[in-house]
Amino acid sequence: KMRQCALVPAGNHANNCGATTNGEQWFAWCSNLAIYVADLKTYQLRHIIAGYAQPITCMDWSPVSPNQVVCSAMDATVSVWDVESETTLYTLNLDSAPVLVQWCSGDAEKIAVASENGTVRFWQPSSSAS
């Protein structure tokens, strides 16, 4: 069954690949500068995380923390957000814009980050300063 969740007037960047669910409670999608989070059962928009100055490129839900999402942006940052509080938990500053972020399936504490300059990094947010 397909259902339209909401119409949010926002643009979408060409590199953007952001629509994901944690499979339990939340469905999220992103526009140029914000992450929109809706309730999976009611389809109601519950959170808008608008902490970006440059377009968002990718996002992924934590496989172990259902309220955490990782997001990358053209401002060369990767951030882990708490959806409920709409706050940043960790931020990684890079030298090149990240185009893909994904929690590692074999090690849920690490996030794979691929940048537009061809660099691939593995980041463990819990071992870094926010």
Contacts in CASP RR format, 6 or more apart in sequence:
PFRMAT RR
TARGET T0000
AUTHOR 0000-0000-0000
METHOD contacts of the structure
MODEL  1
KMRQCALVPAGNHANNCGATTNGEQWFAWCSNLAIYVADLKTYQLRHIIA
GYAQPITCMDWSPVSPNQVVCSAMDATVSVWDVESETTLYTLNLDSAPVL
VQWCSGDAEKIAVASENGTVRFWQPSSSAS
3 43 0 8 1.000
5 27 0 8 1.000
5 38 0 8 1.000
5 43 0 8 1.000
5 45 0 8 1.000
6 36 0 8 1.000
6 38 0 8 1.000
6 43 0 8 1.000
6 45 0 8 1.000
8 31 0 8 1.000
8 36 0 8 1.000
8 45 0 8 1.000
10 31 0 8 1.000
10 32 0 8 1.000
10 33 0 8 1.000
10 34 0 8 1.000
11 31 0 8 1.000
11 32 0 8 1.000
12 31 0 8 1.000
12 32 0 8 1.000
13 32 0 8 1.000
13 55 0 8 1.000
13 56 0 8 1.000
13 57 0 8 1.000
13 74 0 8 1.000
15 55 0 8 1.000
15 57 0 8 1.000
15 58 0 8 1.000
15 74 0 8 1.000
15 99 0 8 1.000
16 30 0 8 1.000
16 31 0 8 1.000
16 32 0 8 1.000
16 55 0 8 1.000
16 56 0 8 1.000
16 57 0 8 1.000
16 58 0 8 1.000
17 57 0 8 1.000
17 58 0 8 1.000
17 100 0 8 1.000
18 28 0 8 1.000
18 29 0 8 1.000
18 30 0 8 1.000
18 56 0 8 1.000
18 58 0 8 1.000
18 59 0 8 1.000
19 27 0 8 1.000
19 28 0 8 1.000
19 29 0 8 1.000
19 30 0 8 1.000
20 27 0 8 1.000
20 28 0 8 1.000
20 29 0 8 1.000
20 59 0 8 1.000
20 60 0 8 1.000
20 61 0 8 1.000
20 69 0 8 1.000
21 27 0 8 1.000
21 28 0 8 1.000
21 40 0 8 1.000
21 61 0 8 1.000
22 61 0 8 1.000
22 62 0 8 1.000
22 66 0 8 1.000
22 69 0 8 1.000
23 40 0 8 1.000
23 61 0 8 1.000
24 40 0 8 1.000
24 66 0 8 1.000
25 39 0 8 1.000
25 40 0 8 1.000
25 41 0 8 1.000
25 66 0 8 1.000
26 37 0 8 1.000
26 38 0 8 1.000
26 39 0 8 1.000
26 40 0 8 1.000
26 46 0 8 1.000
26 61 0 8 1.000
26 66 0 8 1.000
26 67 0 8 1.000
26 83 0 8 1.000
27 37 0 8 1.000
27 38 0 8 1.000
27 39 0 8 1.000
27 40 0 8 1.000
28 35 0 8 1.000
28 36 0 8 1.000
28 37 0 8 1.000
28 38 0 8 1.000
28 59 0 8 1.000
28 61 0 8 1.000
28 69 0 8 1.000
28 83 0 8 1.000
29 35 0 8 1.000
29 36 0 8 1.000
30 36 0 8 1.000
30 56 0 8 1.000
30 59 0 8 1.000
30 71 0 8 1.000
31 56 0 8 1.000
32 52 0 8 1.000
32 55 0 8 1.000
32 56 0 8 1.000
33 50 0 8 1.000
33 51 0 8 1.000
33 52 0 8 1.000
33 53 0 8 1.000
33 54 0 8 1.000
33 55 0 8 1.000
33 56 0 8 1.000
34 48 0 8 1.000
34 49 0 8 1.000
34 50 0 8 1.000
34 51 0 8 1.000
34 52 0 8 1.000
34 56 0 8 1.000
35 47 0 8 1.000
35 48 0 8 1.000
35 49 0 8 1.000
35 50 0 8 1.000
35 56 0 8 1.000
35 59 0 8 1.000
35 69 0 8 1.000
35 71 0 8 1.000
35 81 0 8 1.000
36 45 0 8 1.000
36 47 0 8 1.000
36 48 0 8 1.000
37 45 0 8 1.000
37 46 0 8 1.000
37 47 0 8 1.000
37 48 0 8 1.000
37 49 0 8 1.000
37 69 0 8 1.000
37 83 0 8 1.000
38 44 0 8 1.000
38 45 0 8 1.000
38 46 0 8 1.000
39 46 0 8 1.000
47 83 0 8 1.000
47 84 0 8 1.000
47 86 0 8 1.000
48 86 0 8 1.000
49 81 0 8 1.000
49 83 0 8 1.000
49 86 0 8 1.000
51 88 0 8 1.000
52 73 0 8 1.000
52 75 0 8 1.000
53 75 0 8 1.000
54 73 0 8 1.000
54 74 0 8 1.000
54 75 0 8 1.000
54 97 0 8 1.000
55 73 0 8 1.000
55 74 0 8 1.000
56 71 0 8 1.000
56 72 0 8 1.000
56 73 0 8 1.000
56 74 0 8 1.000
57 72 0 8 1.000
57 73 0 8 1.000
57 74 0 8 1.000
57 97 0 8 1.000
57 98 0 8 1.000
57 99 0 8 1.000
57 100 0 8 1.000
58 71 0 8 1.000
58 72 0 8 1.000
58 98 0 8 1.000
58 99 0 8 1.000
58 100 0 8 1.000
58 101 0 8 1.000
58 102 0 8 1.000
59 69 0 8 1.000
59 70 0 8 1.000
59 71 0 8 1.000
59 72 0 8 1.000
59 101 0 8 1.000
60 69 0 8 1.000
60 70 0 8 1.000
60 101 0 8 1.000
60 102 0 8 1.000
60 103 0 8 1.000
60 111 0 8 1.000
61 68 0 8 1.000
61 69 0 8 1.000
61 103 0 8 1.000
62 68 0 8 1.000
62 69 0 8 1.000
62 70 0 8 1.000
62 80 0 8 1.000
62 103 0 8 1.000
62 108 0 8 1.000
63 103 0 8 1.000
63 105 0 8 1.000
63 108 0 8 1.000
64 108 0 8 1.000
67 82 0 8 1.000
67 83 0 8 1.000
67 84 0 8 1.000
68 80 0 8 1.000
68 81 0 8 1.000
68 82 0 8 1.000
68 83 0 8 1.000
68 89 0 8 1.000
69 80 0 8 1.000
69 81 0 8 1.000
69 83 0 8 1.000
70 78 0 8 1.000
70 79 0 8 1.000
70 80 0 8 1.000
70 81 0 8 1.000
70 101 0 8 1.000
70 102 0 8 1.000
70 103 0 8 1.000
70 111 0 8 1.000
70 125 0 8 1.000
71 78 0 8 1.000
71 79 0 8 1.000
71 81 0 8 1.000
71 101 0 8 1.000
72 78 0 8 1.000
72 79 0 8 1.000
72 97 0 8 1.000
72 98 0 8 1.000
72 99 0 8 1.000
72 100 0 8 1.000
72 101 0 8 1.000
72 113 0 8 1.000
73 79 0 8 1.000
73 97 0 8 1.000
73 98 0 8 1.000
74 97 0 8 1.000
75 97 0 8 1.000
76 93 0 8 1.000
76 94 0 8 1.000
76 95 0 8 1.000
76 96 0 8 1.000
76 97 0 8 1.000
76 98 0 8 1.000
76 115 0 8 1.000
77 91 0 8 1.000
77 92 0 8 1.000
77 93 0 8 1.000
77 94 0 8 1.000
77 98 0 8 1.000
78 91 0 8 1.000
78 92 0 8 1.000
78 94 0 8 1.000
78 98 0 8 1.000
78 101 0 8 1.000
78 111 0 8 1.000
78 113 0 8 1.000
78 123 0 8 1.000
79 88 0 8 1.000
79 89 0 8 1.000
79 90 0 8 1.000
79 91 0 8 1.000
79 92 0 8 1.000
80 88 0 8 1.000
80 89 0 8 1.000
80 90 0 8 1.000
80 91 0 8 1.000
80 111 0 8 1.000
80 125 0 8 1.000
81 87 0 8 1.000
81 88 0 8 1.000
81 89 0 8 1.000
82 88 0 8 1.000
82 89 0 8 1.000
88 130 0 8 1.000
89 125 0 8 1.000
89 130 0 8 1.000
90 125 0 8 1.000
90 126 0 8 1.000
90 128 0 8 1.000
90 130 0 8 1.000
91 130 0 8 1.000
92 113 0 8 1.000
92 123 0 8 1.000
92 125 0 8 1.000
92 128 0 8 1.000
94 113 0 8 1.000
94 115 0 8 1.000
94 121 0 8 1.000
95 115 0 8 1.000
95 117 0 8 1.000
96 115 0 8 1.000
96 116 0 8 1.000
96 117 0 8 1.000
96 118 0 8 1.000
96 119 0 8 1.000
97 115 0 8 1.000
97 116 0 8 1.000
98 113 0 8 1.000
98 114 0 8 1.000
98 115 0 8 1.000
98 116 0 8 1.000
99 114 0 8 1.000
99 115 0 8 1.000
99 116 0 8 1.000
100 112 0 8 1.000
100 113 0 8 1.000
100 114 0 8 1.000
101 111 0 8 1.000
101 112 0 8 1.000
101 113 0 8 1.000
101 114 0 8 1.000
102 111 0 8 1.000
102 112 0 8 1.000
103 110 0 8 1.000
103 111 0 8 1.000
103 112 0 8 1.000
104 110 0 8 1.000
104 111 0 8 1.000
104 112 0 8 1.000
104 122 0 8 1.000
109 124 0 8 1.000
109 125 0 8 1.000
109 126 0 8 1.000
110 122 0 8 1.000
110 123 0 8 1.000
110 124 0 8 1.000
111 122 0 8 1.000
111 123 0 8 1.000
111 124 0 8 1.000
111 125 0 8 1.000
112 120 0 8 1.000
112 121 0 8 1.000
112 122 0 8 1.000
113 120 0 8 1.000
113 121 0 8 1.000
113 122 0 8 1.000
113 123 0 8 1.000
114 120 0 8 1.000
115 121 0 8 1.000
END
